[in-house]
Amino acid sequence: MIKRGPMTGRARTHLRAVLGAVLALSLLGCGSSPSSRETGATDGGDKGPFDGAALDGPGADAPSASGTGDGAAASTDGATSGADGGPQETTVGSFMGVNGLITDSVTNLAPIGVVREYHNWGWLGNNYNDQPYPQTLYTPNIPSFGWDWDEFFSGLQTMGVSGFPVVQGGAPWVDDGGVPPADGTSTAAASYIAHGDTMFQIAARWGSTMVPTAELKLEPRQTAASGLGTVEYYEDFNEEDNAAGFTGDVYAAMASADYDGDQGRLGATIGVKNADPGAQLVMGGLSGKYGASGDAAGDSWIESITTFLDAARAWSATHRAGSFPVDVINVHYYSFGPGAPEPALSPEDDGVQAKLAAVVAYRDQYLPGKPVWWTEFGYDTYAGSPLHAPALGSNSAFVVQGQWLVRDLLAALAAGIERAIVFELDDTCTPPASACNTQFATSGLLAYPGSTPKASWYFLATFRARLQNMAYAGPVPSGQTDVSIAQFADTQGAGGALVVWAPTSAAVVHAAYSLSLPSGAATVTSVALVDEQQNGVATALTPVGGAVTLDVSETPTIVLWQP
């Protein structure tokens, strides 16, 4: 039986003061302490909310950020069709998103995109007080605490984005909270029938297919509902590769139960596909193992990811005739530097594009057709953290955090990633508290308390709002090494956009840069990413000789054009 080890910066309990109550921590959560670089910066591990915790008090939505609801309702959560299904067919509106919680306001979440919602498995089982399978009854909502996931997911849908749950951690009714959550041999799919039962029930409720009421297993006072049509994707763990004993073959066995009831062998009411054939199972995000600080190419991280996938594929070849039991490959990666007081690394200095591209290349060779998502990345804003964004020149750490997050998105698009989800919506400490020295405590887009948006929230909201119907179309030569340009095509009409930036980390500004325009561009508008401006600041530019002149800085500038 595996119990949670001592809390680390990464494997931390994500307590929110907005709950208005102290949550009792148990040791029922996920796995062992994460691995670390030689510098001492930890990688991997759960950062989900209240991990391994029962709810002891009422919940409450975080206060909405001032003015953050405007312009969020345009529906872009989807992808345009394409021959190869690659990122060039994915609009920016559906590509990007943010990690969040049931306590977060949808008006703060929706402008950033799709929401990856941390969801403890124990909550679904009568708040950690359930019976073993097959007597298990479920609590998709916890009304006594004001937590209504039906309302949460439908609220996101109303605002034009989607959300999906990350069912994480162990549960006391399965092996006393052990992780992996197996009742039996850890590499046998039948050992995960209880986990697959849970996945069936949530897909039956939030998916798009009506399931007979007799197949719903609900605690008393839960409202029976099915086919609500608010969730398409379901993630079945979080950073399982950081838990002792959770190797790739073990994960594949669990995923086989979660996917389709081990190809039906576990019964017709096990697994998301048996509840909703259109449901998509997302692999629990793999954190990977970080090497020494000199491992600039990320070979250790890449090798650990591919080794885990190799083992999962081998299990699938033996037990499922090669059918791989997930629809989406999912990884996490953070650009740690040498450790505080030194800052984290920018996406370019860390070679993020190449590292993500290596996972995409593996997918292309061994798992063609499976999208690759990057569902955790981010930077802290407090200088005591080993993951902090530094102040550069006149740009504060808040501005640099925003710069680097947008540049992470651009790197992911160039690498072929189909969805990128930033960690996370809001901070969990208030500087100068010593807890803020912990990595991930100030990775939020909103400062805590009060949910005040940081510059990064505005940068990301602008990037999505201005490019939401645009699809990435590749890089454009800039004529100089310290200027980068990415081009986007409008999927709903003529025109497109160029995004131009300096890929440096020295407060560089290239004054009066001549930006060549696509042929036929006549109406041109630059959009600056600016703190406290949700849609940026737009300036009309006059083309001269097929080009426009603008200052290029380390904050990406969006240049919209129409014929």
Secondary structure by P-SEA (a helix, b strand, c coil): ccccccccccccccccccccbbbbbcccccccccccccccccccccccccccccccbbbbcccccccccccccccccccccccccccccccccccbbbbbcccccccccccccccccccccccccccccccccccbbbccccccccccaaaaaaaaaaacbbbbbccbbbbccccccccccccccccccccaaaaaaaaaaaaaaccccccccccccccccbbbbccccccccccccccccccccccaaaaaaaaaaaccccccccccccccccccccbbbbcccccccccccccccaaaaaaaaaaaaaaaaaaaaacccccccccbbbbccccccccccbbbbcccccaaaaaaaaaaaaaacccccbbbbbccccccccccccccccccccccaaaaaaaaaaaaaaaaaaacccbbbcccccccccccccccccccccccccccccccccaaaaaaaaaaaacccbbbccccccccccbbbbbbbccccccbbbbbbccccccccccbbbbbbcccccbbbbbbbcccccccbbbbbbbcccbbbbbbcccbbbbbbcc
